[in-house]
């Protein structure tokens, strides 16, 4: 049978349309990241589809769904949507073993596929701090280790002391037995100081599975240290008849016992005037016998420490007499200086006046006794022998 040219042309056109439509059919998928234990949704879409079937298969190439027909018996896998343009399935309670490359197939001729990689994040366990002891003696070294397991990828650990990050730490990463997750640890080493007492040391675990909410373990440091002692006087210039209070300021942990006051290495000599009230020593009606070295001692279970204060009582009357004497001495010195200055001025004036007259007299010598001008000139020339004498009087 022979086909008409018009029929053949129509058949060619139809084949071209079918081939063109088949070439325009491509499955589209996207990679998915999910936290272990949560739900993953896998979607495969086809913009142009001429009723061609879609299929999802797992990394082991097992068919999960063929169109709307379930192929694998796994109660965690459910069908959400099935049409000529979309095949969407859901995997609940995702485990680390579900990770891998999933394939969406479009059964054209040839079959077209699209890959979607499912990444499963392993959640790190709550961190634990080891090596912590309490209390710690000042000067001892502390080594604290923070550890967490089960993270995928490996978690990051950071140390903080009172919200200030500690940078000098050691970091260690080890692969777990399942060869999928990691155990990470970080060690902080430092020397205990009294300034660390009450400080909060925290270990913070950061991981993308924690949704910007880090896991934190913390400990409060307790540092025991020797008391520090300082004596503070109520006045810096104690005078006879007044009162003074010496305050013994002591700090330590455990808290120091009640302080002990002594004077010059012995007991307080006058308990009636020298009254101890807690950490204060009150001395009333001060007199010169109170001069001396006062010591305050404070002790706790760590040891004993002390501070000293030298008390010097000042006599207000003696100070007034001394001031008057000082003023008199200064006045006398000023009077002597003024007197010497006046005498010097008077003597210098008389000296200048006297020698000026002598100079004029010597200049005139030889001119008075000369009978004529020639003799006066000769006498004047002869007077040059005494030039050194004239120079002596010239000012």
Legacy VTK file of the C-alpha trace (Angstrom):
# vtk DataFile Version 3.0
C-alpha trace
ASCII
DATASET POLYDATA
POINTS 395 float
0.000 0.000 0.000
1.257 3.310 -0.940
0.692 6.313 1.359
-0.160 9.638 0.021
2.539 12.318 0.375
0.245 14.338 2.615
-0.155 11.415 5.041
3.590 10.798 5.144
4.159 14.466 5.902
1.701 14.314 8.772
3.420 11.231 10.233
6.814 12.931 10.087
5.396 15.980 11.829
3.839 13.849 14.603
7.126 11.990 15.191
8.966 15.276 15.372
6.534 16.581 17.972
6.908 13.396 20.076
10.704 13.512 19.863
10.783 17.218 20.712
8.427 16.680 23.661
10.547 13.802 24.944
13.713 15.913 24.723
12.041 18.673 26.766
11.198 16.312 29.666
13.804 16.504 32.465
13.334 15.562 36.144
14.413 18.268 38.603
15.565 17.567 42.175
17.379 19.358 45.016
19.883 18.231 47.651
18.469 17.962 51.163
20.132 18.393 54.567
18.359 17.088 57.652
19.192 16.558 61.316
19.298 12.996 62.590
15.888 11.989 63.901
13.989 14.580 61.915
12.057 14.320 58.596
13.456 14.620 55.059
11.275 15.516 52.047
12.425 14.500 48.558
10.695 16.150 45.574
11.056 15.358 41.873
9.383 17.657 39.331
8.929 17.549 35.561
7.749 20.683 33.800
6.737 18.841 30.578
5.482 15.310 30.907
3.389 13.253 28.502
2.104 10.829 31.119
5.533 9.273 31.656
6.101 7.488 34.995
8.358 8.811 37.788
10.319 6.764 40.286
12.362 7.382 43.481
15.156 4.990 44.487
17.523 5.002 47.472
21.391 4.958 47.538
21.233 1.131 47.313
19.201 1.516 44.077
16.130 0.055 45.744
12.873 1.481 44.394
10.987 3.447 47.010
8.011 4.645 44.955
7.008 4.071 41.342
4.437 6.775 40.661
1.987 6.306 43.549
2.912 2.673 44.196
5.108 1.904 47.213
7.841 -0.578 46.412
9.919 -0.815 49.625
8.448 -1.931 52.908
9.661 0.828 55.233
7.077 2.460 57.453
9.219 5.592 57.684
8.759 6.316 53.946
5.471 7.965 52.934
4.006 9.362 49.732
3.080 13.053 49.832
2.211 13.839 46.179
2.104 11.811 42.982
1.167 13.265 39.571
2.509 13.405 36.006
4.509 16.493 37.004
5.639 15.664 40.560
6.598 12.791 42.811
7.244 13.798 46.448
8.026 11.369 49.261
8.818 11.836 52.955
11.295 9.929 55.161
10.620 10.275 58.890
13.009 9.609 61.803
16.021 9.915 59.528
19.116 8.002 60.628
22.762 8.369 59.650
22.429 5.245 57.470
19.850 7.064 55.303
22.518 9.443 54.042
23.486 9.105 50.398
22.486 9.824 46.827
18.813 9.346 45.884
17.716 9.047 42.246
14.575 10.269 40.504
13.968 8.500 37.167
11.723 9.642 34.299
10.880 6.643 32.090
11.289 8.192 28.691
13.291 6.658 25.867
16.022 6.776 27.033
15.382 7.009 30.799
16.353 10.352 32.273
17.524 10.724 35.877
18.291 13.419 38.431
20.297 12.982 41.643
19.549 14.408 45.095
22.052 13.977 47.935
20.596 13.533 51.400
22.972 14.813 54.119
22.231 13.717 57.680
23.734 15.807 60.504
24.789 14.011 63.683
23.813 15.972 66.804
26.623 16.265 69.383
25.903 14.947 72.850
25.736 17.290 75.837
29.356 18.133 76.732
30.969 16.975 79.954
33.792 18.699 81.861
36.328 16.425 83.542
39.327 17.152 85.763
37.404 19.646 87.903
38.156 19.677 91.637
36.938 22.046 94.315
38.352 23.824 96.170
41.705 24.529 94.534
44.676 26.058 96.318
46.055 29.287 94.878
49.097 28.559 92.730
48.013 25.015 91.804
47.537 24.157 88.145
44.154 23.070 86.816
43.583 21.001 83.682
39.979 20.833 82.498
38.812 18.708 79.554
35.519 19.141 77.711
34.292 16.233 75.562
31.311 15.570 73.303
30.498 12.632 70.984
28.173 11.866 68.083
28.665 14.979 65.992
28.682 14.902 62.199
30.577 16.783 60.960
32.926 17.282 63.931
31.661 19.870 66.409
33.595 22.924 67.538
34.442 23.454 71.239
35.228 26.840 72.796
36.199 27.731 76.386
35.065 30.799 78.310
35.933 32.250 81.706
33.332 34.775 82.856
32.153 35.276 79.256
35.716 35.981 78.086
36.960 33.422 75.577
40.101 31.464 76.447
42.243 30.975 73.344
45.184 28.885 74.605
43.542 25.433 74.489
44.207 22.036 72.863
41.704 20.478 70.425
41.413 16.778 69.544
39.092 15.060 66.997
38.542 11.297 66.806
36.301 9.204 64.537
33.677 7.123 66.335
33.317 3.370 65.902
30.463 3.794 63.382
32.909 5.679 61.134
30.283 8.337 60.573
30.359 10.578 63.656
33.141 12.165 65.691
34.170 12.603 69.322
35.874 15.927 69.969
37.596 17.162 73.109
39.312 20.353 74.209
41.673 20.866 77.162
42.314 24.091 79.058
45.304 24.411 81.414
45.800 27.349 83.792
47.287 28.352 87.152
44.745 29.033 89.896
44.711 32.630 91.134
42.634 34.345 93.807
41.103 36.516 91.092
39.569 33.309 89.652
37.572 32.615 92.810
33.885 32.543 91.879
34.627 32.658 88.154
32.357 30.634 85.872
34.256 28.351 83.491
32.111 27.171 80.583
32.640 24.804 77.673
30.510 25.643 74.623
29.794 23.238 71.760
28.818 24.812 68.428
27.375 22.748 65.561
25.156 23.392 62.563
22.627 20.858 63.837
22.021 22.946 66.983
20.320 25.796 65.089
22.480 28.541 66.640
21.711 27.287 70.168
25.009 25.912 71.512
25.256 23.245 74.174
27.027 24.471 77.298
28.599 22.820 80.332
29.876 24.997 83.167
31.620 24.909 86.530
32.183 27.564 89.199
35.767 27.854 90.445
36.485 27.977 94.173
40.020 29.131 94.963
41.393 29.044 98.526
44.173 31.509 99.310
46.216 33.066 102.119
44.766 36.195 103.757
45.948 39.592 102.565
46.182 42.184 105.370
46.274 45.993 105.348
45.967 48.561 108.186
44.057 51.775 107.473
44.269 54.629 110.077
41.339 56.970 110.619
43.722 59.969 110.621
47.165 60.541 109.175
48.207 63.115 111.854
47.260 61.845 115.327
47.733 64.355 118.139
47.841 64.056 121.910
44.430 63.923 123.508
42.657 62.807 120.359
41.430 59.322 119.379
42.446 57.103 116.483
40.957 53.989 114.905
43.150 51.445 113.143
41.156 49.281 110.722
42.587 45.859 109.860
41.371 44.996 106.373
41.843 41.272 105.727
40.709 39.178 102.769
41.112 35.463 102.282
39.321 32.209 101.565
38.227 30.622 103.786
37.383 33.847 105.603
40.117 34.746 108.128
39.497 34.199 111.814
39.071 37.266 114.083
42.223 39.375 113.842
44.824 39.642 116.599
46.242 43.061 117.591
49.656 43.481 119.256
51.951 46.415 120.098
55.726 46.207 119.809
55.551 42.401 119.756
53.427 42.077 122.913
49.882 42.471 124.166
48.130 45.816 124.126
49.435 47.643 127.231
46.298 49.630 128.131
43.116 47.620 127.466
40.953 50.364 128.967
41.964 52.897 126.311
42.838 50.385 123.586
39.599 48.640 122.662
39.359 45.958 119.959
36.018 45.896 118.161
35.997 43.175 115.524
38.715 44.176 113.056
39.112 47.693 114.506
41.470 48.939 117.204
40.223 52.136 118.918
42.751 54.105 120.994
41.324 56.944 123.076
43.098 59.896 124.760
46.313 59.494 122.838
49.628 60.254 124.574
53.290 59.720 123.806
53.332 56.312 125.476
51.122 55.081 122.645
53.948 55.553 120.131
55.071 52.257 118.666
54.504 49.548 116.085
51.052 47.991 115.967
50.579 44.639 114.241
47.398 43.053 112.915
47.450 39.289 112.274
44.841 37.344 110.276
44.808 33.587 109.715
42.747 30.925 107.942
43.227 27.237 107.160
45.788 28.124 104.475
48.109 30.156 106.702
48.776 33.431 108.534
49.599 36.914 107.325
50.073 40.296 109.042
50.559 44.023 108.534
52.227 46.720 110.663
51.557 50.386 111.362
53.954 52.767 113.134
52.007 55.196 115.330
53.626 58.557 116.148
51.719 60.913 118.435
52.249 64.630 117.795
52.163 67.345 120.521
50.069 70.277 119.252
51.783 72.717 121.736
55.228 71.655 120.615
54.179 72.240 117.076
52.988 75.775 117.913
56.297 76.581 119.721
58.250 75.176 116.844
56.281 77.327 114.411
56.968 80.431 116.509
60.684 79.581 116.724
60.857 79.022 113.010
59.223 82.383 112.376
61.691 84.131 114.728
64.698 82.540 113.055
63.412 83.523 109.640
62.809 87.098 110.812
66.336 87.345 112.264
67.886 86.087 109.063
65.926 88.625 107.027
67.027 91.476 109.371
70.700 90.474 109.091
70.490 90.329 105.314
68.873 93.789 105.160
71.493 95.256 107.568
74.435 93.829 105.622
72.961 95.095 102.360
72.553 98.671 103.711
76.095 98.711 105.116
77.485 97.534 101.804
75.645 100.266 99.925
76.933 102.992 102.342
80.561 101.811 102.186
80.453 101.558 98.418
79.137 105.118 98.157
81.854 106.540 100.403
84.507 104.633 98.503
83.401 106.022 95.162
83.174 109.581 96.443
86.642 109.515 98.039
88.523 108.111 95.057
86.865 110.413 92.597
88.379 113.468 94.432
91.833 111.923 94.492
91.745 111.450 90.747
90.900 115.121 90.078
93.711 116.318 92.420
96.330 114.196 90.706
95.273 115.437 87.303
95.908 119.019 88.330
99.448 118.410 89.703
102.240 120.107 87.716
100.020 122.799 86.285
99.783 124.818 89.534
103.543 125.099 90.276
104.734 125.692 86.692
105.892 129.306 86.025
105.049 129.036 82.358
103.357 126.796 79.821
106.541 124.939 78.775
107.270 123.929 82.337
103.699 122.785 82.773
104.019 120.580 79.712
107.277 119.089 80.993
105.724 118.454 84.364
102.776 116.836 82.623
105.146 114.536 80.698
106.978 113.660 83.858
103.748 112.857 85.540
103.308 109.949 83.185
105.666 108.031 85.406
102.757 107.952 87.818
100.368 106.680 85.138
99.906 103.421 86.985
98.887 105.448 90.059
96.288 107.376 88.004
94.950 104.209 86.521
94.504 102.896 89.993
92.060 105.692 90.813
90.216 105.726 87.520
86.766 104.247 87.574
LINES 1 396
395 0 1 2 3 4 5 6 7 8 9 10 11 12 13 14 15 16 17 18 19 20 21 22 23 24 25 26 27 28 29 30 31 32 33 34 35 36 37 38 39 40 41 42 43 44 45 46 47 48 49 50 51 52 53 54 55 56 57 58 59 60 61 62 63 64 65 66 67 68 69 70 71 72 73 74 75 76 77 78 79 80 81 82 83 84 85 86 87 88 89 90 91 92 93 94 95 96 97 98 99 100 101 102 103 104 105 106 107 108 109 110 111 112 113 114 115 116 117 118 119 120 121 122 123 124 125 126 127 128 129 130 131 132 133 134 135 136 137 138 139 140 141 142 143 144 145 146 147 148 149 150 151 152 153 154 155 156 157 158 159 160 161 162 163 164 165 166 167 168 169 170 171 172 173 174 175 176 177 178 179 180 181 182 183 184 185 186 187 188 189 190 191 192 193 194 195 196 197 198 199 200 201 202 203 204 205 206 207 208 209 210 211 212 213 214 215 216 217 218 219 220 221 222 223 224 225 226 227 228 229 230 231 232 233 234 235 236 237 238 239 240 241 242 243 244 245 246 247 248 249 250 251 252 253 254 255 256 257 258 259 260 261 262 263 264 265 266 267 268 269 270 271 272 273 274 275 276 277 278 279 280 281 282 283 284 285 286 287 288 289 290 291 292 293 294 295 296 297 298 299 300 301 302 303 304 305 306 307 308 309 310 311 312 313 314 315 316 317 318 319 320 321 322 323 324 325 326 327 328 329 330 331 332 333 334 335 336 337 338 339 340 341 342 343 344 345 346 347 348 349 350 351 352 353 354 355 356 357 358 359 360 361 362 363 364 365 366 367 368 369 370 371 372 373 374 375 376 377 378 379 380 381 382 383 384 385 386 387 388 389 390 391 392 393 394
